[in-house]
Each structure stands twice: as structure tokens, then as C-alpha cells.
Amino acid sequence: MSTLESIFWHVLGYATMPFIFIVGYIGVAAAALWLLSLGVDKDI
């Protein structure tokens, strides 16, 4: 792999990390809220 390709893949990898973390955080939060909502009494 050439130096240019190596730089390209490193930049691409580091650029996607924040996106992956944010999507993961939102997904876990949504799943937790959904699970918590299953136990809530709807009559109140």
C-alpha cells in the first residue's frame, strides 16, 4: 500500500470514529428508554 493510500485510510478511519460512537450512544439510549417504558404503568 502506498503512502497516499495509507494516509487516506487513516484519515477515513479517524473521521468515522466520532460518528460510530454517537450512533452507538443514541442506539443504546433508545433501547434503554424503550426497555424502561415497557415497565411503566400506562394508567397514571
Secondary structure as UniProt FT lines:
FT   HELIX           3..38
FT   TURN            42..43
//
